[in-house]
Amino acid sequence: MNKLIFFWVLTICAACTVKVDSKNSIDKYKNIKKGRYNVAFLIMDGTFNTELTAPFDIFHHTIFREGIKPMNVFMVANTNEPITSFEGIRLIPDFNYVTDSLPAIDILVVPSAEGHLDKDLEDSVMLSFVKEAAQKATYVTSHCDGAFVLAEAGLLKDIESTTFPGDIDTYRNKYPDQVIHDSILFVHHDKFITSAGGAKSFEAALYLCEIMYGKKVADQLANGLVIDWDLSKVPYLQVE
């Protein structure tokens, strides 16, 4: 009798577990509002805080601006488990790009991560995801060494770009056929915006907002985050 009761309890618990997992899967979409641009941030262990949080803040604040189509911002990874940034912040991915059905991605953001010069470039699953998402996206942005991921995925073959100033030589040596710029904060060529990263990731994100929404909205976003913003004073390149 006791064995039957124990089996019955286990069966109920298993059923409850399945139900909770299903609910969690559905809840992944609870912050994806209709009528907005979907902006996916690719994260992994070793992601640098600033290259993630700078554009994330700018794009998230579009929801506070009136009369525009704002942005849904969310993080994607190859796991459902917390990701640890280079500086030690634990980040919970919104979607697992390996197992989940993701929302259509309008803007793909590739922040820099510690392994972007070596081990991450050997991750064929991640690179395949980036390539597929980038091909469908309206805009693709990288910050700091995120450009290495785009290049390794074969997305920058005919695209002029830049990366973290200290890694320009490494970038040129690894991808000698690409046109690579230094001494500027970001390069906009076709759908791709590659930036030097660091705190200048704010500028690259504000630039994209100015392209999409106009100067007035970009100025409002900058003012809301107490950022001095004047595109005419920013050293960047837009390739026609």
Backbone as JSON, one array per atom type, in Angstrom:
{
  "sequence": "MNKLIFFWVLTICAACTVKVDSKNSIDKYKNIKKGRYNVAFLIMDGTFNTELTAPFDIFHHTIFREGIKPMNVFMVANTNEPITSFEGIRLIPDFNYVTDSLPAIDILVVPSAEGHLDKDLEDSVMLSFVKEAAQKATYVTSHCDGAFVLAEAGLLKDIESTTFPGDIDTYRNKYPDQVIHDSILFVHHDKFITSAGGAKSFEAALYLCEIMYGKKVADQLANGLVIDWDLSKVPYLQVE",
  "N": [[0.83, -1.21, 0.0], [1.88, 1.22, 0.87], [3.83, 1.47, -1.05], [2.29, 1.9, -3.33], [1.12, 4.36, -2.77], [3.42, 5.96, -2.7], [4.28, 5.74, -5.37], [2.11, 6.95, -6.6], [2.33, 9.59, -5.66], [4.78, 10.32, -6.8], [4.05, 10.25, -9.49], [2.19, 12.35, -9.67], [3.87, 14.5, -9.01], [5.65, 14.44, -11.16], [3.92, 15.06, -13.25], [3.22, 17.64, -12.5], [5.68, 18.89, -12.79], [6.08, 18.8, -15.56], [4.0, 20.45, -16.33], [4.76, 22.93, -15.23], [7.16, 23.4, -16.6], [6.16, 23.72, -19.18], [4.63, 26.03, -18.84], [6.63, 27.85, -18.21], [7.93, 27.92, -20.66], [6.0, 29.14, -22.26], [5.83, 31.57, -20.93], [8.14, 32.83, -21.69], [7.56, 34.53, -23.71], [6.21, 36.62, -22.62], [7.1, 39.25, -22.32], [7.37, 40.11, -24.87], [6.09, 42.34, -26.76], [3.49, 43.05, -29.08], [3.71, 44.83, -32.21], [6.16, 46.04, -31.99], [9.72, 46.48, -32.58], [11.84, 43.66, -32.57], [14.61, 43.02, -30.64], [17.44, 41.2, -30.33], [19.88, 40.18, -28.07], [22.91, 38.63, -28.12], [24.29, 36.52, -25.79], [26.87, 35.06, -23.73], [28.99, 33.06, -21.6], [31.4, 35.18, -20.18], [30.74, 37.46, -21.53], [31.12, 40.93, -21.96], [30.22, 43.46, -19.69], [29.64, 46.23, -20.42], [29.41, 46.35, -23.24], [27.12, 44.95, -23.57], [25.16, 46.14, -21.83], [25.1, 48.87, -22.51], [24.01, 49.32, -25.26], [21.65, 47.9, -24.72], [20.35, 49.42, -22.75], [19.87, 51.83, -24.18], [18.19, 50.97, -26.31], [16.07, 49.78, -24.89], [14.93, 52.01, -23.66], [13.43, 53.14, -25.63], [10.78, 52.53, -25.29], [9.69, 54.48, -23.77], [9.3, 56.66, -25.3], [7.13, 58.66, -27.2], [4.92, 58.16, -30.0], [6.44, 56.53, -31.7], [7.6, 53.39, -33.07], [8.46, 51.24, -30.71], [11.03, 49.2, -29.07], [11.32, 45.72, -28.35], [13.47, 44.25, -26.09], [15.69, 41.57, -25.61], [17.54, 38.76, -24.27], [19.56, 36.21, -25.69], [20.85, 32.9, -25.59], [22.88, 29.88, -25.59], [21.78, 28.26, -23.73], [19.58, 27.61, -20.93], [20.38, 28.2, -18.48], [21.86, 30.44, -16.02], [24.04, 32.97, -17.29], [27.39, 34.01, -16.87], [28.84, 37.1, -16.75], [31.88, 38.72, -17.92], [32.69, 40.42, -15.93], [31.43, 39.34, -13.78], [28.67, 39.47, -13.31], [25.59, 37.79, -13.08], [23.53, 36.6, -15.57], [20.31, 35.99, -16.81], [19.25, 34.21, -19.52], [16.71, 35.1, -21.9], [15.82, 33.56, -23.96], [16.61, 30.36, -25.33], [18.58, 29.73, -27.94], [19.07, 27.32, -29.08], [17.1, 25.45, -28.39], [14.63, 26.76, -28.18], [11.74, 28.31, -29.72], [12.24, 31.17, -31.29], [11.28, 34.68, -31.2], [10.7, 36.57, -34.23], [13.6, 38.18, -35.33], [14.43, 41.48, -35.53], [16.56, 43.18, -35.09], [19.82, 42.27, -34.52], [22.1, 42.01, -31.93], [25.47, 41.81, -31.15], [27.31, 41.66, -28.54], [30.65, 42.08, -27.17], [32.69, 39.33, -26.03], [34.72, 37.44, -23.75], [35.86, 35.23, -25.03], [35.9, 35.79, -27.75], [38.02, 36.04, -29.48], [39.06, 33.59, -29.81], [38.09, 30.7, -28.57], [35.26, 30.97, -28.81], [34.93, 31.37, -31.48], [35.05, 28.9, -32.53], [32.7, 27.72, -32.13], [30.4, 26.22, -33.73], [27.62, 25.94, -33.75], [26.69, 28.28, -32.53], [27.7, 30.17, -34.34], [26.28, 29.48, -36.63], [23.7, 30.12, -35.83], [23.99, 32.91, -35.53], [24.58, 33.64, -38.18], [22.23, 32.88, -39.57], [20.26, 34.41, -38.2], [21.21, 36.99, -38.67], [21.01, 37.23, -41.44], [18.28, 37.45, -41.78], [17.6, 39.65, -40.3], [16.93, 43.19, -39.99], [18.81, 45.04, -39.16], [22.17, 44.6, -38.0], [24.28, 44.64, -35.28], [27.52, 45.0, -33.84], [29.73, 45.04, -31.04], [32.84, 46.1, -29.9], [34.86, 43.25, -29.75], [32.88, 41.71, -30.86], [32.69, 41.91, -33.56], [34.42, 40.02, -34.59], [32.98, 37.67, -34.4], [30.91, 38.1, -36.24], [32.45, 38.28, -38.56], [33.65, 35.74, -38.61], [31.44, 34.21, -39.01], [31.03, 34.64, -41.61], [29.79, 36.92, -42.51], [30.79, 39.42, -43.06], [32.18, 39.65, -45.4], [32.14, 41.34, -47.7], [31.9, 43.71, -46.43], [32.68, 46.78, -44.9], [34.31, 47.45, -41.81], [34.84, 47.76, -38.18], [36.54, 47.35, -35.01], [37.39, 46.67, -31.55], [39.86, 48.99, -30.56], [42.39, 48.06, -29.61], [42.53, 45.56, -30.74], [42.65, 45.71, -33.44], [44.83, 45.1, -35.16], [45.02, 42.31, -34.82], [42.55, 41.61, -35.82], [42.78, 42.42, -38.49], [44.84, 40.72, -39.34], [43.65, 38.23, -39.07], [41.48, 38.37, -40.77], [42.27, 39.12, -43.57], [41.22, 39.89, -46.03], [39.23, 41.66, -45.65], [37.92, 45.04, -45.46], [39.03, 47.12, -43.11], [38.62, 49.5, -40.57], [40.26, 51.96, -38.52], [40.62, 54.27, -35.75], [38.09, 55.38, -35.59], [34.75, 55.45, -34.24], [32.6, 53.84, -34.97], [31.38, 51.86, -37.76], [29.1, 52.02, -40.37], [27.78, 49.98, -42.64], [25.82, 48.88, -45.19], [23.51, 46.71, -43.73], [24.92, 46.44, -41.44], [26.4, 47.49, -38.4], [29.3, 48.1, -36.9], [31.11, 48.5, -33.95], [33.59, 50.23, -31.9], [33.27, 49.61, -29.31], [33.16, 49.3, -25.66], [32.44, 52.14, -23.62], [31.7, 53.6, -25.78], [29.84, 52.16, -27.06], [27.37, 53.13, -26.47], [27.16, 55.34, -28.19], [27.08, 54.13, -30.74], [24.66, 52.76, -30.55], [22.87, 54.87, -30.16], [23.22, 56.12, -32.59], [22.04, 54.26, -34.36], [19.42, 54.49, -33.49], [18.94, 57.13, -34.2], [19.05, 56.89, -36.95], [16.82, 55.26, -37.35], [14.67, 56.54, -36.04], [15.01, 59.28, -36.12], [16.54, 62.52, -35.39], [15.39, 63.95, -33.21], [14.21, 62.04, -31.48], [16.47, 60.47, -30.88], [17.99, 62.35, -29.52], [16.35, 62.72, -27.29], [16.5, 60.19, -26.11], [19.21, 60.14, -25.46], [19.36, 62.32, -23.68], [17.74, 61.35, -21.64], [19.36, 59.44, -20.52], [21.45, 60.9, -19.7], [23.56, 61.52, -21.53], [25.97, 63.04, -23.52], [25.22, 63.93, -26.72], [25.86, 64.31, -30.05], [25.73, 63.81, -33.24], [27.14, 64.97, -35.3], [29.61, 65.44, -34.25], [30.78, 63.06, -33.84], [33.24, 60.65, -34.54], [32.77, 58.67, -37.14], [31.96, 56.26, -39.71], [29.93, 56.11, -42.51], [29.22, 53.96, -44.96], [28.45, 54.39, -48.23]],
  "CA": [[0.0, 0.0, 0.0], [2.77, 2.37, 0.94], [4.49, 1.59, -2.35], [1.32, 2.47, -4.26], [1.01, 5.78, -2.44], [4.68, 6.59, -3.13], [4.24, 5.81, -6.83], [1.08, 7.95, -6.96], [2.91, 10.92, -5.38], [5.79, 10.58, -7.84], [3.35, 10.51, -10.76], [1.64, 13.71, -9.58], [4.99, 15.45, -9.07], [6.15, 14.46, -12.54], [2.93, 15.79, -14.05], [3.34, 19.06, -12.14], [6.92, 19.38, -13.37], [5.84, 19.03, -16.98], [3.12, 21.61, -16.46], [5.54, 24.13, -14.92], [8.08, 23.64, -17.71], [5.36, 24.23, -20.29], [4.26, 27.41, -18.51], [7.83, 28.67, -18.35], [8.18, 28.09, -22.08], [5.05, 30.15, -22.74], [6.14, 32.85, -20.29], [9.27, 33.46, -22.36], [7.05, 35.54, -24.63], [5.35, 37.59, -21.93], [7.62, 40.6, -22.5], [7.45, 40.4, -26.3], [4.86, 43.06, -27.09], [3.22, 43.19, -30.51], [3.85, 46.18, -32.74], [7.48, 46.56, -31.65], [10.88, 45.81, -33.16], [12.45, 42.68, -31.67], [16.06, 43.19, -30.59], [18.05, 40.07, -29.63], [21.26, 40.34, -27.62], [23.57, 37.34, -27.97], [25.17, 36.49, -24.63], [27.56, 33.82, -23.41], [29.92, 33.29, -20.51], [32.49, 36.08, -20.55], [30.25, 38.68, -22.17], [31.51, 42.13, -21.24], [29.03, 44.2, -19.25], [29.33, 47.5, -21.1], [28.96, 46.12, -24.62], [25.75, 44.46, -23.46], [24.22, 47.03, -21.15], [25.0, 50.18, -23.16], [22.94, 49.32, -26.26], [20.42, 47.4, -24.11], [19.7, 50.58, -22.12], [19.38, 52.76, -25.21], [17.06, 50.4, -27.03], [14.95, 49.6, -23.96], [14.31, 53.3, -23.35], [12.52, 53.57, -26.7], [9.39, 52.33, -24.87], [9.24, 55.68, -23.08], [9.15, 57.73, -26.29], [5.79, 58.61, -27.81], [4.79, 58.33, -31.45], [7.36, 55.7, -32.47], [7.51, 51.95, -32.86], [9.57, 50.97, -29.78], [11.75, 47.94, -29.2], [11.43, 44.66, -27.35], [14.87, 43.82, -25.96], [15.79, 40.31, -24.89], [18.84, 38.1, -24.37], [19.53, 34.82, -26.16], [22.08, 32.14, -25.33], [22.75, 28.47, -25.95], [21.4, 27.57, -22.51], [18.58, 28.25, -20.08], [21.05, 28.47, -17.2], [22.45, 31.79, -15.95], [25.32, 33.27, -17.92], [28.21, 34.88, -16.03], [29.58, 38.07, -17.55], [33.31, 38.8, -17.62], [32.85, 41.13, -14.66], [30.86, 38.55, -12.71], [27.22, 39.58, -13.18], [24.88, 36.61, -13.58], [22.47, 37.02, -16.49], [19.39, 34.9, -17.16], [18.8, 34.36, -20.91], [15.27, 35.05, -22.14], [15.57, 32.47, -24.9], [17.68, 29.44, -25.69], [18.47, 29.66, -29.41], [19.23, 25.92, -29.5], [15.89, 24.66, -28.15], [13.4, 27.54, -28.18], [11.25, 29.0, -30.9], [12.49, 32.58, -30.99], [10.54, 35.69, -31.98], [11.43, 37.09, -35.4], [14.6, 39.15, -34.87], [14.61, 42.62, -36.41], [17.91, 43.71, -34.85], [20.68, 41.35, -33.77], [23.22, 42.69, -31.28], [26.51, 40.89, -30.71], [28.29, 42.28, -27.65], [31.92, 41.37, -27.08], [32.87, 38.37, -24.95], [36.13, 37.12, -23.5], [36.34, 34.21, -25.96], [35.61, 36.13, -29.14], [39.21, 35.97, -30.32], [39.52, 32.21, -29.92], [37.22, 29.53, -28.43], [33.9, 31.21, -29.3], [34.94, 31.3, -32.94], [34.99, 27.49, -32.89], [31.35, 27.27, -31.78], [29.7, 26.18, -35.02], [26.19, 26.12, -33.53], [26.49, 29.71, -32.3], [27.96, 30.88, -35.59], [25.16, 29.21, -37.53], [22.59, 30.94, -35.35], [24.28, 34.31, -35.87], [24.46, 33.81, -39.63], [20.82, 32.81, -39.96], [19.54, 35.55, -37.64], [21.68, 38.2, -39.34], [20.48, 37.27, -42.8], [16.87, 37.81, -41.72], [17.43, 40.9, -39.55], [17.03, 44.48, -40.71], [20.1, 45.59, -38.76], [23.03, 43.76, -37.16], [25.31, 45.47, -34.66], [28.49, 44.35, -32.97], [30.45, 45.97, -30.18], [34.17, 45.6, -29.55], [35.27, 42.06, -30.5], [31.74, 41.06, -31.49], [32.93, 41.91, -35.01], [35.08, 38.76, -34.94], [31.92, 36.67, -34.56], [30.26, 38.37, -37.53], [33.39, 37.94, -39.62], [33.83, 34.29, -38.63], [30.2, 33.66, -39.56], [31.03, 34.91, -43.05], [28.83, 37.99, -42.79], [31.45, 40.7, -43.36], [33.07, 39.43, -46.54], [32.2, 42.55, -48.53], [31.44, 44.79, -45.55], [33.71, 47.51, -44.16], [33.98, 47.31, -40.39], [35.85, 48.11, -37.19], [36.43, 46.58, -33.77], [38.11, 47.27, -30.42], [41.13, 49.54, -31.07], [43.55, 47.23, -29.26], [42.51, 44.3, -31.47], [42.59, 46.0, -34.88], [45.87, 44.33, -35.88], [44.6, 40.91, -34.8], [41.4, 41.53, -36.73], [43.29, 42.5, -39.87], [45.62, 39.52, -39.63], [42.76, 37.08, -39.15], [40.58, 38.54, -41.91], [43.05, 40.03, -44.41], [40.49, 40.31, -47.22], [38.21, 42.64, -45.28], [38.29, 46.44, -45.31], [38.89, 47.37, -41.67], [38.96, 50.89, -40.24], [40.6, 52.3, -37.14], [40.51, 55.7, -35.4], [36.71, 55.82, -35.62], [33.97, 54.76, -33.21], [31.8, 52.77, -35.57], [31.22, 51.85, -39.21], [27.79, 51.57, -40.83], [27.84, 49.54, -44.03], [24.66, 48.05, -45.47], [22.72, 46.52, -42.51], [25.84, 46.17, -40.34], [27.04, 48.57, -37.65], [30.33, 47.53, -36.03], [31.62, 49.61, -33.14], [34.81, 50.01, -31.13], [32.85, 49.02, -28.04], [33.31, 50.06, -24.43], [31.41, 53.16, -23.41], [31.29, 54.11, -27.08], [28.69, 51.38, -27.51], [26.22, 54.03, -26.37], [27.09, 56.14, -29.41], [26.65, 53.28, -31.87], [23.24, 52.48, -30.36], [22.15, 56.12, -30.41], [23.27, 56.33, -34.03], [21.02, 53.43, -34.99], [18.13, 55.08, -33.16], [18.77, 58.33, -35.01], [18.74, 56.41, -38.29], [15.48, 54.67, -37.38], [13.62, 57.39, -35.47], [15.27, 60.69, -36.32], [17.39, 63.2, -34.42], [14.66, 64.36, -32.01], [14.07, 60.89, -30.58], [17.81, 60.11, -30.42], [18.36, 63.34, -28.5], [15.57, 62.43, -26.1], [17.08, 59.0, -25.5], [20.49, 60.54, -24.87], [19.09, 63.16, -22.51], [17.18, 60.52, -20.59], [20.44, 58.69, -19.91], [22.48, 61.91, -19.39], [24.66, 61.3, -22.45], [26.2, 64.11, -24.5], [25.05, 63.3, -28.02], [25.82, 65.17, -31.23], [26.28, 62.95, -34.27], [28.09, 65.73, -36.14], [30.91, 65.46, -33.59], [31.2, 61.67, -33.6], [34.04, 60.09, -35.64], [32.23, 57.41, -37.62], [31.94, 56.14, -41.17], [28.77, 55.49, -43.15], [29.62, 53.57, -46.3], [27.31, 54.52, -49.16]],
  "C": [[0.87, 1.26, 0.0], [3.48, 2.6, -0.39], [3.57, 2.22, -3.38], [1.17, 3.96, -4.02], [2.24, 6.54, -2.92], [4.7, 6.77, -4.64], [3.26, 6.88, -7.29], [1.61, 9.37, -6.76], [3.93, 11.28, -6.44], [5.15, 10.94, -9.17], [2.78, 11.92, -10.78], [2.75, 14.75, -9.71], [5.54, 15.57, -10.48], [5.22, 15.25, -13.44], [3.02, 17.27, -13.78], [4.58, 19.66, -12.76], [6.74, 19.69, -14.84], [5.0, 20.27, -17.18], [3.88, 22.9, -16.22], [6.49, 24.45, -16.06], [7.35, 24.23, -18.89], [5.0, 25.69, -20.07], [5.46, 28.33, -18.67], [8.14, 28.93, -19.81], [7.27, 29.16, -22.66], [5.41, 31.52, -22.19], [7.33, 33.55, -20.92], [8.8, 34.61, -23.27], [6.29, 36.67, -23.94], [5.82, 39.03, -22.1], [7.79, 40.99, -23.97], [6.11, 41.03, -26.73], [4.71, 43.18, -28.61], [3.39, 44.64, -30.94], [5.17, 46.83, -32.38], [8.55, 45.85, -32.47], [11.43, 44.83, -32.12], [13.97, 42.76, -31.78], [16.66, 42.09, -29.73], [19.51, 40.36, -29.32], [21.86, 38.96, -27.39], [24.52, 37.4, -26.78], [25.76, 35.11, -24.44], [28.48, 34.1, -22.24], [31.07, 34.16, -20.99], [32.04, 37.32, -21.3], [30.64, 39.89, -21.31], [30.28, 43.0, -20.93], [28.67, 45.37, -20.16], [28.8, 47.28, -22.5], [27.55, 45.54, -24.67], [24.81, 45.54, -22.96], [24.06, 48.39, -21.83], [23.92, 50.17, -24.24], [21.61, 48.81, -25.7], [19.65, 48.55, -23.48], [19.09, 51.52, -23.15], [18.13, 52.21, -25.87], [15.84, 50.2, -26.12], [14.21, 50.91, -23.72], [13.43, 53.83, -24.48], [11.06, 53.39, -26.29], [8.83, 53.56, -24.17], [9.07, 56.88, -24.02], [7.8, 57.57, -26.99], [5.88, 58.76, -29.33], [5.76, 57.54, -32.29], [7.03, 54.22, -32.24], [8.69, 51.54, -31.98], [10.15, 49.58, -29.97], [11.49, 47.0, -28.03], [12.9, 44.26, -27.28], [14.91, 42.54, -25.14], [17.14, 39.66, -25.17], [18.67, 36.65, -24.8], [20.88, 34.18, -25.91], [21.85, 30.7, -25.75], [22.36, 27.62, -24.75], [20.26, 28.31, -21.84], [19.17, 28.65, -18.74], [21.63, 29.88, -17.2], [23.81, 31.85, -16.63], [26.09, 34.2, -16.98], [29.03, 35.8, -16.92], [31.05, 38.08, -17.13], [33.53, 39.44, -16.25], [32.12, 40.45, -13.51], [29.37, 38.7, -12.49], [26.56, 38.34, -13.78], [23.65, 37.07, -14.35], [21.61, 35.82, -16.86], [18.91, 35.11, -18.59], [17.26, 34.31, -20.99], [14.9, 33.89, -23.05], [16.83, 31.63, -25.09], [17.59, 29.23, -27.2], [18.66, 28.24, -29.94], [17.9, 25.18, -29.43], [14.59, 25.43, -28.28], [13.02, 28.02, -29.58], [11.35, 30.49, -30.6], [11.54, 33.5, -31.76], [11.37, 36.08, -33.2], [12.34, 38.22, -34.94], [14.77, 40.24, -35.91], [16.01, 43.2, -36.3], [18.67, 42.69, -34.01], [21.86, 42.13, -33.23], [24.2, 41.65, -30.77], [27.51, 41.66, -29.85], [29.59, 41.47, -27.63], [31.91, 40.39, -25.91], [34.33, 37.95, -24.89], [36.69, 36.14, -24.53], [36.19, 34.54, -27.42], [36.84, 36.15, -30.05], [39.65, 34.53, -30.53], [38.39, 31.19, -29.8], [35.81, 29.75, -28.96], [33.82, 31.1, -30.82], [34.95, 29.86, -33.45], [33.61, 26.89, -32.6], [30.47, 27.32, -33.03], [28.2, 26.4, -34.85], [25.87, 27.61, -33.34], [26.68, 30.49, -33.6], [26.84, 30.67, -36.6], [23.94, 30.03, -37.13], [22.79, 32.39, -35.76], [24.08, 34.55, -37.36], [23.0, 33.83, -40.07], [20.03, 34.02, -39.46], [19.93, 36.84, -38.36], [21.11, 38.33, -40.74], [19.03, 37.73, -42.83], [16.64, 39.18, -41.08], [17.53, 42.12, -40.45], [18.36, 45.15, -40.42], [20.83, 44.56, -37.9], [24.11, 44.67, -36.59], [26.25, 44.62, -33.83], [29.21, 45.43, -32.19], [31.76, 45.33, -29.75], [34.46, 44.34, -30.4], [34.1, 41.24, -31.03], [31.89, 41.0, -32.99], [33.6, 40.62, -35.46], [34.04, 37.66, -35.19], [31.23, 36.86, -35.9], [31.17, 37.96, -38.69], [33.55, 36.42, -39.75], [32.6, 33.59, -39.2], [30.07, 33.94, -41.06], [30.14, 36.07, -43.46], [29.49, 39.29, -43.25], [32.39, 40.61, -44.56], [33.22, 40.68, -47.4], [31.76, 43.78, -47.75], [32.62, 45.45, -44.86], [33.32, 47.56, -42.69], [35.1, 47.84, -39.51], [35.64, 47.23, -35.97], [37.16, 47.32, -32.67], [39.48, 47.75, -30.87], [42.35, 48.66, -30.8], [43.62, 45.92, -30.03], [42.43, 44.49, -32.98], [43.6, 45.16, -35.65], [45.52, 42.85, -35.93], [43.46, 40.67, -35.79], [41.86, 41.54, -38.18], [44.06, 41.24, -40.25], [44.72, 38.3, -39.83], [41.86, 37.14, -40.37], [41.2, 39.53, -42.9], [42.29, 40.55, -45.64], [39.43, 41.38, -46.92], [38.79, 44.05, -45.23], [37.98, 46.83, -43.87], [39.41, 48.76, -41.34], [39.36, 51.02, -38.78], [40.41, 53.8, -36.95], [39.1, 56.25, -35.58], [35.92, 54.96, -34.62], [33.12, 53.62, -33.77], [31.7, 52.96, -37.08], [29.83, 51.31, -39.51], [27.9, 51.25, -42.32], [26.72, 48.54, -44.26], [23.85, 47.92, -44.17], [23.59, 46.4, -41.26], [26.41, 47.45, -39.72], [28.01, 47.91, -36.68], [30.97, 48.68, -35.25], [32.87, 49.21, -32.37], [34.51, 49.45, -29.75], [33.1, 49.91, -26.84], [32.16, 51.04, -24.26], [30.92, 53.76, -24.72], [30.18, 53.26, -27.7], [27.41, 52.18, -27.4], [26.05, 54.81, -27.66], [26.6, 55.34, -30.6], [25.16, 52.99, -31.77], [22.4, 53.73, -30.62], [22.13, 56.44, -31.91], [22.17, 55.54, -34.73], [19.63, 53.99, -34.69], [17.89, 56.36, -33.96], [18.44, 57.96, -36.45], [17.28, 55.96, -38.37], [14.38, 55.66, -37.01], [13.81, 58.89, -35.71], [16.02, 61.32, -35.15], [16.66, 63.53, -33.12], [14.56, 63.22, -31.01], [15.43, 60.48, -30.03], [18.28, 61.07, -29.33], [17.61, 63.09, -27.2], [16.13, 61.22, -25.35], [18.39, 59.33, -24.8], [20.28, 61.37, -23.61], [18.57, 62.34, -21.34], [18.24, 59.72, -19.85], [21.65, 59.58, -19.61], [23.74, 61.64, -20.22], [24.77, 62.5, -23.38], [26.16, 63.48, -25.89], [24.93, 64.34, -29.11], [26.51, 64.4, -32.34], [27.31, 63.67, -35.13], [29.49, 65.76, -35.54], [31.47, 64.06, -33.33], [32.03, 61.17, -34.79], [33.54, 58.7, -36.05], [32.27, 57.4, -39.14], [30.65, 55.48, -41.6], [29.14, 55.23, -44.6], [28.39, 53.6, -47.2], [27.29, 53.34, -50.13]]
}
